[in-house]
Amino acid sequence: MKHSFQCKDREKVVADALWPVASELRLIDVADLISMLRFERHADLSDVVASAAELFYLPDTIKLGIGGDYRLDWAGDPQVVLDLEIRVTGVKLYVRLTLENDKAGVEIDHIAFEDPSEDQAENTAYLADALMMAAYRALPEAITSNISYSN
């Protein structure tokens, strides 16, 4: 997705919505996540993502997309990138969730509004409302967590 001010605002909205799911996923041993990616155990990984997401969101709101990637070498900490598909009322998003030792990041690859407004700020507000409506309860903002926003 071409980066813009609206994109940054939307990534913050999505990151605020995803931080509890990211925190839940980071409770899983990184070796297990990497092995599921490495050996293409996408069904297992999909179950893990669905289980983490369904603690906070309605079923099928957040699902594993086409897989993911990882970075694991001798020089640094492991990094797991999961492709996620988020479907809320009126909006479909494809995002990459990056999980690291003590932080996570979100990058939107594609976003599609069913009935987009001409006003981009209005679309961003609609996205925030739709994510809030899909949550079981109000989620605190990510500012109080250890999540960071990737560029």
Helices and strands as residue ranges (DSSP letters): H 5-25, H 30-38, H 42-53, E 62-71, E 79-88, E 91-99, E 104-113, H 120-134, G 142-144
